[in-house]
Amino acid sequence: MLIAAYVVVALIALLHLYFLVLEMFLWDKPAGRRAFGLTAEFAAQSKVLAANQGLYNGFLAAGLAWGLWLGPTGVQIRLFFLLCVLIAGLFGGFTASRKILWIQALPALIGLILTWLA
């Protein structure tokens, strides 16, 4: 169970690093616009806001990586950052796009459960 928890947490951290890249560097590029379904005009207008959002996703990834790096003593850190991811995913899923529930909130919930049980 512990290995499964670590793998899921690592995948969530990598996913948030991917979000960082999409939001900070690719937001107004074809890949970023395609990922978020944006027009070129909207992407240009919201680029600074997206970069800020990407930075926060990077902090979530860093926190999860920190908790993994600490091993067994990092369980509370992993739980905290997984809870942050879950709350952000729920908020985004109910305010921005239902897809966020599946992409962000569900993996965080799985990670929380596995980490708690490990």
C-alpha atoms as an extended CHARMM CRD file, in Angstrom:
* protein
*
       118  EXT
         1         1  MET       CA              0.0000000000        0.0000000000        0.0000000000  PROA      1               0.0000000000
         2         2  LEU       CA              2.8710000000        2.3610000000        0.8160000000  PROA      2               0.0000000000
         3         3  ILE       CA              4.4240000000        1.9750000000       -2.6360000000  PROA      3               0.0000000000
         4         4  ALA       CA              1.0560000000        2.6200000000       -4.3070000000  PROA      4               0.0000000000
         5         5  ALA       CA              0.6290000000        5.7690000000       -2.2070000000  PROA      5               0.0000000000
         6         6  TYR       CA              4.1040000000        7.0280000000       -3.1430000000  PROA      6               0.0000000000
         7         7  VAL       CA              3.5130000000        6.3290000000       -6.8370000000  PROA      7               0.0000000000
         8         8  VAL       CA              0.1790000000        8.1580000000       -6.8490000000  PROA      8               0.0000000000
         9         9  VAL       CA              1.6230000000       11.1460000000       -4.9690000000  PROA      9               0.0000000000
        10        10  ALA       CA              4.5700000000       11.2770000000       -7.3880000000  PROA      10              0.0000000000
        11        11  LEU       CA              2.2070000000       11.1810000000      -10.3750000000  PROA      11              0.0000000000
        12        12  ILE       CA              0.1270000000       14.0010000000       -8.8910000000  PROA      12              0.0000000000
        13        13  ALA       CA              3.3010000000       16.0560000000       -8.3640000000  PROA      13              0.0000000000
        14        14  LEU       CA              4.3170000000       15.4440000000      -11.9910000000  PROA      14              0.0000000000
        15        15  LEU       CA              0.8290000000       16.3720000000      -13.1450000000  PROA      15              0.0000000000
        16        16  HSD       CA              1.1040000000       19.6910000000      -11.3270000000  PROA      16              0.0000000000
        17        17  LEU       CA              4.5140000000       20.3250000000      -12.8790000000  PROA      17              0.0000000000
        18        18  TYR       CA              2.8180000000       19.7700000000      -16.2450000000  PROA      18              0.0000000000
        19        19  PHE       CA              0.1260000000       22.2890000000      -15.2540000000  PROA      19              0.0000000000
        20        20  LEU       CA              2.9140000000       24.7350000000      -14.3510000000  PROA      20              0.0000000000
        21        21  VAL       CA              4.4400000000       24.4000000000      -17.8250000000  PROA      21              0.0000000000
        22        22  LEU       CA              1.0680000000       24.7030000000      -19.5670000000  PROA      22              0.0000000000
        23        23  GLU       CA             -0.0090000000       27.7450000000      -17.5950000000  PROA      23              0.0000000000
        24        24  MET       CA              3.2920000000       29.6060000000      -17.3000000000  PROA      24              0.0000000000
        25        25  PHE       CA              4.9340000000       28.9150000000      -20.6400000000  PROA      25              0.0000000000
        26        26  LEU       CA              2.4140000000       27.4690000000      -23.1080000000  PROA      26              0.0000000000
        27        27  TRP       CA             -0.7920000000       29.3350000000      -22.2250000000  PROA      27              0.0000000000
        28        28  ASP       CA             -0.8690000000       31.4210000000      -25.4140000000  PROA      28              0.0000000000
        29        29  LYS       CA              0.8380000000       28.8040000000      -27.5900000000  PROA      29              0.0000000000
        30        30  PRO       CA             -1.1350000000       26.2630000000      -29.6590000000  PROA      30              0.0000000000
        31        31  ALA       CA             -0.5940000000       23.4500000000      -27.1010000000  PROA      31              0.0000000000
        32        32  GLY       CA             -1.7930000000       25.5570000000      -24.1880000000  PROA      32              0.0000000000
        33        33  ARG       CA             -4.7610000000       26.9950000000      -26.0750000000  PROA      33              0.0000000000
        34        34  ARG       CA             -5.7520000000       23.4940000000      -27.1760000000  PROA      34              0.0000000000
        35        35  ALA       CA             -5.4350000000       22.0550000000      -23.6510000000  PROA      35              0.0000000000
        36        36  PHE       CA             -7.7070000000       24.7170000000      -22.1860000000  PROA      36              0.0000000000
        37        37  GLY       CA             -9.9090000000       25.4250000000      -25.2220000000  PROA      37              0.0000000000
        38        38  LEU       CA             -8.8650000000       29.0760000000      -25.4740000000  PROA      38              0.0000000000
        39        39  THR       CA             -9.0210000000       31.5750000000      -28.2820000000  PROA      39              0.0000000000
        40        40  ALA       CA             -5.8110000000       33.4010000000      -29.1230000000  PROA      40              0.0000000000
        41        41  GLU       CA             -7.3490000000       36.6690000000      -27.9250000000  PROA      41              0.0000000000
        42        42  PHE       CA             -8.4360000000       35.3190000000      -24.5400000000  PROA      42              0.0000000000
        43        43  ALA       CA             -5.0890000000       33.5750000000      -24.0400000000  PROA      43              0.0000000000
        44        44  ALA       CA             -3.2220000000       36.8200000000      -24.7040000000  PROA      44              0.0000000000
        45        45  GLN       CA             -5.4650000000       38.7650000000      -22.3150000000  PROA      45              0.0000000000
        46        46  SER       CA             -5.2220000000       36.2300000000      -19.4910000000  PROA      46              0.0000000000
        47        47  LYS       CA             -1.5710000000       35.1850000000      -19.8570000000  PROA      47              0.0000000000
        48        48  VAL       CA             -0.3880000000       36.9130000000      -16.6610000000  PROA      48              0.0000000000
        49        49  LEU       CA             -3.1970000000       35.4060000000      -14.5900000000  PROA      49              0.0000000000
        50        50  ALA       CA             -2.4400000000       31.9540000000      -15.9740000000  PROA      50              0.0000000000
        51        51  ALA       CA              1.2510000000       32.3170000000      -15.1410000000  PROA      51              0.0000000000
        52        52  ASN       CA              0.3040000000       33.1240000000      -11.5440000000  PROA      52              0.0000000000
        53        53  GLN       CA             -1.9350000000       30.0560000000      -11.4600000000  PROA      53              0.0000000000
        54        54  GLY       CA              0.8990000000       27.9520000000      -12.8760000000  PROA      54              0.0000000000
        55        55  LEU       CA              3.2240000000       29.1370000000      -10.1480000000  PROA      55              0.0000000000
        56        56  TYR       CA              0.7570000000       27.9430000000       -7.5010000000  PROA      56              0.0000000000
        57        57  ASN       CA              0.6200000000       24.5540000000       -9.1960000000  PROA      57              0.0000000000
        58        58  GLY       CA              4.3990000000       24.4600000000       -8.9950000000  PROA      58              0.0000000000
        59        59  PHE       CA              4.2000000000       25.0730000000       -5.2440000000  PROA      59              0.0000000000
        60        60  LEU       CA              1.7730000000       22.1530000000       -4.9000000000  PROA      60              0.0000000000
        61        61  ALA       CA              4.1830000000       19.9300000000       -6.8330000000  PROA      61              0.0000000000
        62        62  ALA       CA              7.0960000000       21.0920000000       -4.6630000000  PROA      62              0.0000000000
        63        63  GLY       CA              5.1800000000       20.3560000000       -1.4750000000  PROA      63              0.0000000000
        64        64  LEU       CA              4.2770000000       16.8680000000       -2.6400000000  PROA      64              0.0000000000
        65        65  ALA       CA              7.8790000000       16.2120000000       -3.7080000000  PROA      65              0.0000000000
        66        66  TRP       CA              9.1050000000       17.4740000000       -0.3330000000  PROA      66              0.0000000000
        67        67  GLY       CA              6.7510000000       15.0820000000        1.4510000000  PROA      67              0.0000000000
        68        68  LEU       CA              7.9830000000       12.2010000000       -0.7040000000  PROA      68              0.0000000000
        69        69  TRP       CA             11.6150000000       13.1330000000       -0.1300000000  PROA      69              0.0000000000
        70        70  LEU       CA             11.0800000000       12.9840000000        3.6400000000  PROA      70              0.0000000000
        71        71  GLY       CA              9.7880000000        9.4170000000        3.3540000000  PROA      71              0.0000000000
        72        72  PRO       CA              7.8010000000        8.0960000000        6.3290000000  PROA      72              0.0000000000
        73        73  THR       CA              8.3070000000       11.3060000000        8.3160000000  PROA      73              0.0000000000
        74        74  GLY       CA              6.7270000000       13.3310000000        5.4940000000  PROA      74              0.0000000000
        75        75  VAL       CA              3.2840000000       11.7560000000        5.7230000000  PROA      75              0.0000000000
        76        76  GLN       CA              1.6570000000       14.8360000000        7.2830000000  PROA      76              0.0000000000
        77        77  ILE       CA              3.1820000000       17.0810000000        4.6150000000  PROA      77              0.0000000000
        78        78  ARG       CA              1.8980000000       14.7720000000        1.8710000000  PROA      78              0.0000000000
        79        79  LEU       CA             -1.5640000000       14.7380000000        3.4520000000  PROA      79              0.0000000000
        80        80  PHE       CA             -1.6010000000       18.5390000000        3.7160000000  PROA      80              0.0000000000
        81        81  PHE       CA             -0.6030000000       19.1160000000        0.0930000000  PROA      81              0.0000000000
        82        82  LEU       CA             -2.9400000000       16.3920000000       -1.1810000000  PROA      82              0.0000000000
        83        83  LEU       CA             -5.7580000000       18.0940000000        0.7010000000  PROA      83              0.0000000000
        84        84  CYS       CA             -4.7740000000       21.4090000000       -0.9130000000  PROA      84              0.0000000000
        85        85  VAL       CA             -4.8810000000       19.7500000000       -4.3430000000  PROA      85              0.0000000000
        86        86  LEU       CA             -8.2640000000       18.1880000000       -3.5560000000  PROA      86              0.0000000000
        87        87  ILE       CA             -9.7710000000       21.4950000000       -2.4250000000  PROA      87              0.0000000000
        88        88  ALA       CA             -8.3630000000       23.3250000000       -5.4690000000  PROA      88              0.0000000000
        89        89  GLY       CA             -9.7060000000       20.5650000000       -7.7210000000  PROA      89              0.0000000000
        90        90  LEU       CA            -13.1610000000       20.7180000000       -6.1550000000  PROA      90              0.0000000000
        91        91  PHE       CA            -13.2610000000       24.4990000000       -6.4250000000  PROA      91              0.0000000000
        92        92  GLY       CA            -12.1070000000       24.4200000000      -10.0380000000  PROA      92              0.0000000000
        93        93  GLY       CA            -14.4990000000       21.6100000000      -10.8690000000  PROA      93              0.0000000000
        94        94  PHE       CA            -17.4890000000       23.5220000000       -9.5670000000  PROA      94              0.0000000000
        95        95  THR       CA            -16.4900000000       26.9810000000      -10.8210000000  PROA      95              0.0000000000
        96        96  ALA       CA            -14.4850000000       26.4890000000      -14.0200000000  PROA      96              0.0000000000
        97        97  SER       CA            -14.8620000000       23.0420000000      -15.5920000000  PROA      97              0.0000000000
        98        98  ARG       CA            -16.2480000000       19.7050000000      -14.4340000000  PROA      98              0.0000000000
        99        99  LYS       CA            -13.2440000000       18.0860000000      -16.1130000000  PROA      99              0.0000000000
       100       100  ILE       CA            -11.0750000000       19.3610000000      -13.2570000000  PROA      100             0.0000000000
       101       101  LEU       CA            -12.9190000000       17.0430000000      -10.8780000000  PROA      101             0.0000000000
       102       102  TRP       CA            -11.5540000000       14.0400000000      -12.7800000000  PROA      102             0.0000000000
       103       103  ILE       CA             -8.1090000000       15.4160000000      -13.6290000000  PROA      103             0.0000000000
       104       104  GLN       CA             -7.1960000000       17.0000000000      -10.2980000000  PROA      104             0.0000000000
       105       105  ALA       CA             -9.6750000000       16.2260000000       -7.5050000000  PROA      105             0.0000000000
       106       106  LEU       CA            -10.1030000000       12.4890000000       -8.0380000000  PROA      106             0.0000000000
       107       107  PRO       CA             -6.3670000000       11.6900000000       -8.1570000000  PROA      107             0.0000000000
       108       108  ALA       CA             -5.8880000000       13.7840000000       -4.9980000000  PROA      108             0.0000000000
       109       109  LEU       CA             -8.6760000000       11.8850000000       -3.2440000000  PROA      109             0.0000000000
       110       110  ILE       CA             -7.1030000000        8.5690000000       -4.2630000000  PROA      110             0.0000000000
       111       111  GLY       CA             -3.7110000000        9.8140000000       -3.0490000000  PROA      111             0.0000000000
       112       112  LEU       CA             -5.2210000000       10.9110000000        0.2700000000  PROA      112             0.0000000000
       113       113  ILE       CA             -6.8910000000        7.5600000000        0.8140000000  PROA      113             0.0000000000
       114       114  LEU       CA             -3.7700000000        5.5620000000       -0.0920000000  PROA      114             0.0000000000
       115       115  THR       CA             -1.5330000000        7.7790000000        2.0430000000  PROA      115             0.0000000000
       116       116  TRP       CA             -3.9130000000        7.5370000000        4.9870000000  PROA      116             0.0000000000
       117       117  LEU       CA             -4.1040000000        3.7310000000        4.7090000000  PROA      117             0.0000000000
       118       118  ALA       CA             -0.3690000000        3.1980000000        4.1910000000  PROA      118             0.0000000000
